[in-house]
Amino acid sequence: MMTTRASRKLTHSAVATMLAAAVAKAESMGVPQNVWIVDDGGNPLGFTRMDGAKLLSIETSKSKAITAASHRQPTGRLDPAVEVKFALASGGRLTNLEGGLPILIEDEYVGGIGVGSGKGAEDVEVAKAALAAIGARVDF
């Protein structure tokens, strides 16, 4: 009987690369963003708030990252009939707002990224740029 398993973890260098790619993409779009990156347990690995990004989007972007890591799917896909229940049950940590993507490397989920301060589609575009920068899956 196996009692442990090997698992991939994001490196500090990968997180820094992702944050830089997200900022570059957001700057090219003219949309200042908050960007959170968490590991597969929802623990923070990196965060940046660009000049001009909305203050309250700090919290929503964090919730997007945690939700994407927890559910292993992009945010915005929860059944609307249960999204409020999930938010209440999780103390507000789970959200159905667009802009959160899981981080999938070689078929292994290693975390989540949450982007917030723009429109949902803009947040997703910035998140995908960050994923592409480290060779993670972007086609969700």
C-alpha positions in Angstrom: 0.0 0.0 0.0 1.4 3.4 -1.0 1.2 6.1 1.7 2.6 9.0 -0.2 2.6 10.3 -3.8 4.9 12.7 -5.7 3.4 16.0 -6.7 4.5 19.0 -8.8 4.8 22.4 -7.2 5.1 25.8 -8.7 8.5 27.4 -8.2 9.1 31.0 -7.1 10.6 31.6 -10.6 7.4 30.3 -12.3 5.2 32.5 -10.1 7.4 35.6 -10.9 7.2 34.8 -14.6 3.4 34.5 -14.4 3.0 37.8 -12.6 5.3 39.6 -15.1 3.3 38.1 -18.1 0.0 39.1 -16.5 1.2 42.7 -15.9 2.6 43.0 -19.4 -0.7 41.7 -20.9 -2.8 44.0 -18.7 -0.6 47.0 -19.6 -1.0 46.2 -23.3 -4.8 46.2 -22.9 -4.8 49.4 -20.7 -6.6 47.5 -17.9 -4.8 47.6 -14.5 -5.3 44.4 -12.6 -4.9 42.6 -9.3 -3.4 39.1 -9.8 -3.3 36.3 -7.3 -1.5 32.9 -7.7 -2.2 30.1 -5.2 -1.0 26.5 -4.9 -3.3 23.5 -5.2 -4.3 24.0 -1.5 -5.3 27.7 -2.1 -2.2 29.0 -0.3 -0.8 32.3 -1.6 2.3 32.1 -3.8 2.2 35.5 -5.4 0.2 38.7 -5.7 0.5 42.0 -7.5 -1.7 45.1 -7.6 -1.1 47.3 -10.6 -1.4 51.1 -10.2 -5.0 52.0 -10.8 -6.4 48.5 -10.1 -9.7 48.5 -8.1 -9.2 48.1 -4.4 -12.0 45.6 -3.8 -10.8 43.5 -6.7 -7.9 42.4 -4.4 -10.4 40.2 -2.6 -12.3 39.0 -5.7 -9.2 38.1 -7.5 -8.0 36.1 -4.5 -11.3 34.3 -4.4 -11.1 33.5 -8.1 -7.7 31.9 -7.7 -8.8 29.8 -4.7 -12.0 28.7 -6.5 -10.1 27.8 -9.7 -7.6 25.7 -7.7 -10.3 24.1 -5.5 -12.7 23.2 -8.3 -10.0 22.6 -11.0 -12.0 24.5 -13.5 -12.4 28.1 -14.6 -14.5 30.4 -12.5 -17.8 31.4 -13.9 -18.9 27.8 -14.5 -20.7 27.1 -11.2 -24.4 26.5 -11.5 -26.0 29.9 -10.7 -28.6 28.2 -8.5 -25.9 27.2 -6.0 -23.3 30.0 -6.4 -24.6 32.0 -3.4 -24.7 28.8 -1.2 -21.1 28.1 -2.1 -20.1 31.6 -1.3 -21.8 31.5 2.1 -20.6 28.0 2.9 -17.0 29.0 2.2 -17.0 32.3 4.1 -16.9 34.1 0.8 -13.8 32.3 -0.5 -15.6 30.7 -3.5 -16.9 32.8 -6.3 -18.5 32.4 -9.7 -17.0 35.6 -11.2 -15.0 35.1 -14.4 -11.2 35.6 -14.2 -10.0 32.5 -12.3 -8.3 29.6 -14.1 -6.7 26.4 -12.7 -3.0 26.0 -13.4 -2.5 22.6 -15.2 1.0 21.5 -16.0 1.4 18.1 -17.8 -2.1 16.9 -16.6 -1.4 17.8 -13.0 -3.3 20.6 -11.2 -0.7 22.7 -9.3 -2.8 25.8 -8.3 -5.0 28.6 -9.6 -4.7 32.2 -10.8 -7.2 34.9 -10.2 -7.4 38.2 -12.0 -9.7 41.0 -11.2 -10.4 44.7 -11.9 -11.4 44.5 -15.6 -14.4 43.0 -17.3 -14.7 39.2 -17.0 -13.3 38.5 -20.5 -10.4 40.9 -19.9 -9.6 39.2 -16.6 -9.6 35.8 -18.4 -7.3 37.1 -21.2 -4.8 38.3 -18.6 -4.9 35.0 -16.7 -4.3 33.1 -20.0 -1.3 35.2 -20.8 0.2 34.3 -17.4 -0.5 30.6 -17.9 1.0 30.6 -21.4 4.2 32.2 -20.0 5.0 29.0 -18.2 3.6 26.5 -20.7 0.5 25.7 -18.6 -2.8 24.7 -20.3 -4.8 27.7 -21.6 -7.7 26.0 -23.5 -10.4 25.6 -20.9 
